[in-house]
Each structure stands twice: as C-alpha cells, then as structure tokens.
Amino acid sequence: MKVNNQRRYSLIMLKESVMNISNATLKIQKPFFQWLTFTSQKFLRPSFLEHMFREHKPWKKRPQQKARHPGVFCLALAAFLFAVPPLALSIPLQPLNDQAKSRDQITQVQLAGRANAKSFSNINRLLNSRQYNRAIENANAVLKKHPNSGLANEILGTAHFLNGQRQKAITFLKKANRLAPSQSGPLTKLGIINMEDGNLIKAENQLLQAIKINPGARFAHQRLGLLYAYQKKNTEAIRHFSLGLKGTPNRYIGVAVNLGHLLNKSGNYKATVAVLEARLPEKNPMVEAHLILATAYLATGKYAKAHSRFKRVLQLNPTIPEASLGLAKAQRGEGKYLDAQQTINQLLNELPNSANARMEEGEIYLRLNKETFANTAFDTAEVLGVKRPYINLRKAKFYLDRKDFSRARDIYQGMVSKGTADAFVYGQLSELLLSQGQSQGDTLKGEQMLKSGIKRFPNNAYLHLRHGSYLASLGEYKKSLPILKKSTQLLSNDPVIWKTYMLALARAGQTTESVKAAKRLYELQPNTIEVAVSYATQLDANNQLKEAEVMYRKIIKAVPDHALALNNLANVLARKNNYPEAEKMAKRAVKSVSNNGNLQDTLGWILYKQGRIDEALAALQRATKLAPKVAIIWYHKGVALNKTGRTSEAKSAIEKALSMNSTADWVGDAKVLSQQL
C-alpha cells in the first residue's frame, strides 16, 4: 500500500504500562545470602511480578484531541498505520522537507569528498526549501558534462522522491548506486522508498548494505530501527535506534522517542531517561514523548520528575487517562497522598469502571491508613477483572515497605495455602522466614518453603539460585553446587547465576570447574572489568598462568591503574621468575593504592626473591603495619629477617604467622623454618 506523498506517517506504539509499574523494588532488610556480592533485586524486580499478573482490561476510550504538534521526525511506514492495537497512539510525522530547522536531515545529500561537489554547493538549501525543479535542473546540467556522475544521479533521485515522482526517483537512485557504489546515501533512500511501499525484505537488505558501506550511516540505522520495531524485533530495533542517534546533538529528538518506547517496554527505564531527558525540555509540545519519559521517571522512582512530566502531558492533552493515573502514582510516590487521592477521584469520576484506577485508589487508601476503604477499592478492582493474587502482592509490598514483615508474611502464606502463589511468592516468603525468623524453626521453614517452591516450579531458575545461595551462605558449598548448576541449566544467560555458581565452586575447591564458570560469566559480560578480574583470578588459582597473564594484561590495558590486576600479574610473573617486570607491576600497584598491606607484601616478596633484603624488609614492615592480621605477611617477614641473621625476630614473626593460619600451603615450610630457628 502506497503512502500519500503529501503526508507521511510512522507508527510508534505507545501502549505504556503506566498502570502496571510497581513504584519500588521489593526488598527485605537482611537477605539471607549476604556472603554474595550481589543483591536479589533481579528476582524481586517489578517486571517479574507484572508479567505474572499483567492486567489486560483496556481503558474505556475517551475522545482524542488532535495533536498540537506533528510528532517524531522520521520517515513513514504507511502500511503500518492500520496495525494500531488498542491504546496505541499514532504520531504524525512531518514531511521530510518540512524539517528546515534541523541540520540532521535525510533530505541532505552528502557532498564532502565527492566528484562534482563544487557544482552542487547550494543543493541542500534547494532541497530543504522545496525548490525541487531547480535542483533537478542543476543536476541535469552537471550530467550533460559528466554523464557518469553518481552524485548528480543521487540528487535527481532525491529531488524526484521529494517531488512525489517515485519511479523516477528509484531509477536515478539505482543508477547512483551503480555509479558510486562506495556511497551509502542512494541505498538508504532506496530502502526508505521500499519501506513506504511495503517491500520490507528489499528495504532491509538495502539498508543493511548502506550500513556495510558506512557503519555510521545514521539514517539507515534509524530506518532499520523503525522496520525492526514494526516486526517486533525489539532488540535489533533498540540497537539500530541507538546507533541512529549516535553523534546527534542533545536537542535532536527524532527516533529517540521510538527508542524510549522500546526501552520502557523492555524494562530498561534508566536508559530511557538517559536518552530522552536532555532532548526533551518541558516546553516541548510532544505529548507522547513526555508520556514515555514520565513513565520511565515513575519506574525509576524519580517521582517529582514524573509528577512534572505527567502534568505536562495533561496540560497538552487532558483526555489521556494513563497520564492521570501516572500523576496519581507519582504523587503517591512523593508522599502527597491527599493530592494523589484528589487526582484518582477525578479520574474515577470519568472512568468509574477502570480497574487500574480502582487499584491505585486502594494503594492510596492504604497509605492514608484507611484499610477498610482500601479493601473496598481492591474488591471493586477484582470485580472489574483484576486477579486477587495480584491484589495480594500489592498489599504485601505495602507492608514490606512499612517493615511490617509479619503482615506481609501472612499474605504470602495465605497465597501458598490457597494454591495461588507463584515462584515469586515462594521466594519472598522463604526470604522473610530466613531473614526475619525468630527461631531455628523459622529458618527450617524458610528452607522448606524454597524446596516446596522448587517442587511446584521445578523450572524456575531463581528459586534454585536462592536455595543454592542459602546453602552456600551456611558454608555447605558442596550441597549447593548441584542446585546452582541446575539454575545455570535453566537460565544459561544470567550473569548473577553464573557468578554465584563460580564463587561456590571456588569455595568448594573445585578450581577447574570454577574456571569454566568464570569463563562463561566472562562470555556474558566481556566488557565488565569486575568479571574479567574474576576470570583471571580463577585461572590464576588453577595454575593456568599463561591464560591468567593474558587476562590480567587485558585488564591493565583497559584500566592502567587497576591495583588488583597489577598485583596479581606481578605474582604471576614472579612465579615465572620474571622478577624485573614483576617488580614494575608491583610498584605500579602500590603507587595506585599505597595503604594496602597485601600489595606491599607482594612488592616485598618480589624484592626478597631478587636478593634485595633491606628493601624487602622495609616493604614487609609497612605491610605488617597496614595488615597486622594477615598471616602470610608475617611469614614472609620472618623469612626475610632470617636472611639478615635476626633469628629471634624471625622466629617470633613465623610463630605469629602460624598462630593465625595452620592450613595454608606455606605452613609446612614455616614449621620447618621455625624448628630450625
């Protein structure tokens, strides 16, 4: 289906789940697996709950006002206009040639470094001012002298396209591509035309070719983003929208709105804020963009900013119920409960049968300590279609926020008893019992709850993760391993699971397997320094010195003053008898962090190995002062003192080391030396 050339539109889906956003992550004050260096927020994230109990009841439509401002500046997919789902908002787009205020325009023809460019010095001004006939005359004049000018053919194709002569445009753009195959512009424009004509496969291929020629072809990325968004290939759409925005000024909006919508949909609200906040001043009249940003603010707990944006939406278009609901939620988040009550009452006067508004009414009444009224609102919401388990979860969260753990526990226990609990509830209840329990019996009940949850939901990776983490927190690493391994099998791409499994394997002494787990974690997060350090450390512990050295050097290349990587590389080099470079690395580590006893110890031991005893003792003396409870430092100091003939001091240092640690691999040598002294 062809688009009317006088107006081009693109569809951006804006069915924002304002009604489903939880206002905060559910948290327990004392998680039972504090030995880990991560939190359980992933399991507790709001989207987990929302996906389990998402409400599908649509809003009752209210008359829509016409948009006061043509929305997102991007080209159109006309056939997509008829695919609008319930609650979606269609944003009209400016015609390509109406974007005179933006330098970043698809109408522009790239002239830099191209043959005959001097003959077209004013061509972009002609195109932007709709002087297509003059642009065509200019291009034809150049073609008479230079019949094989790819630039002239691209200009003809662009001008004819903007003038509504699509077939001529296609002919000239194809010729331009043939004559100037190193230019991405003709392919990008051909891709746009095919998108508008509904030839999506051809359009995709042409846009991908344009990007292959020029990876920074911004407009090709933007159009691919639109295409993939329509095809619901959201990950690819997000990637191309992001690349399409790269290098644009902060004031440029364009497909940033489309990107923000998809980021919200994926739950990456922080990224939405990063994309839109600077680009969208409040004075901007783009309703849908403000709604997307307001939703992201709400989801990230920036209630004052959400409040301001939802109010702006309602100023521009007071008929959007999602904005009224979002405003009430933001006011509740700010603690302005009476204002929130007034907002929700106004919405309920217009939409008395809105289940979402009734739910919010109940939430507000809870915070006003009017539990009877809250229950009435929740009961009404249930009649209107909200599932009771979802209502119970919202109430439980309220009590958790108030630190009324017994009330929350009772709600979860009731859901388990009635058979309405999902994996989330089993996880929450077990953590309440384990972290807030008053007796050993509660602790046993907490673990039993995890086992019951796993029995009911055997394929839930996070329940296995919690159970394995709990056992590891008790030091029962071997028991935890098969459970954590099952978790990795159920969800093989989750970094948190692999990190937990790696740590448990390392604590259990299974270094070969811990290296494999660390490698998998590194594959999942290759650009995270902490993960790279974990992988290198596991390689080091497994005596894979060559591989460990490679990893440490990669880390140091990325972060030249990374003290731990420098220190560990120094140790690896020392074990390979490369003392000169080991000393350099150890000194760099100490320079980076001068008040760490372990780093001083590494330097001191490397100096000792080179026979520089006085320097070694100076470093080891600093080390014992900085870390007086680290046994190996006292052992190293004792060995160095013995070399100077200070046997009494040496014996004292070694005995102190042995009193602190009787199981390390150096203990045998220390005992022999102590007896000799």
PyMOL commands that set and color helices and strands:
alter all, ss='L'
color gray80, all
select helices_A, chain A and resi 18-20+41-44+46-52+78-83+96-98+117-120+123-128+132-145+150-162+166-179+185-196+200-213+218-230+234-245+256-265+269-276+287-299+303-316+321-333+337-350+355-367+371-383+388-401+405-418+423-436+440-456+461-473+477-490+495-507+511-524+529-541+545-558+563-575+579-592+597-609+613-626+631-643+647-660+667-676
alter helices_A, ss='H'
color red, helices_A
select strands_A, chain A and resi 9-10+91-92
alter strands_A, ss='S'
color yellow, strands_A
deselect
rebuild
show_as cartoon
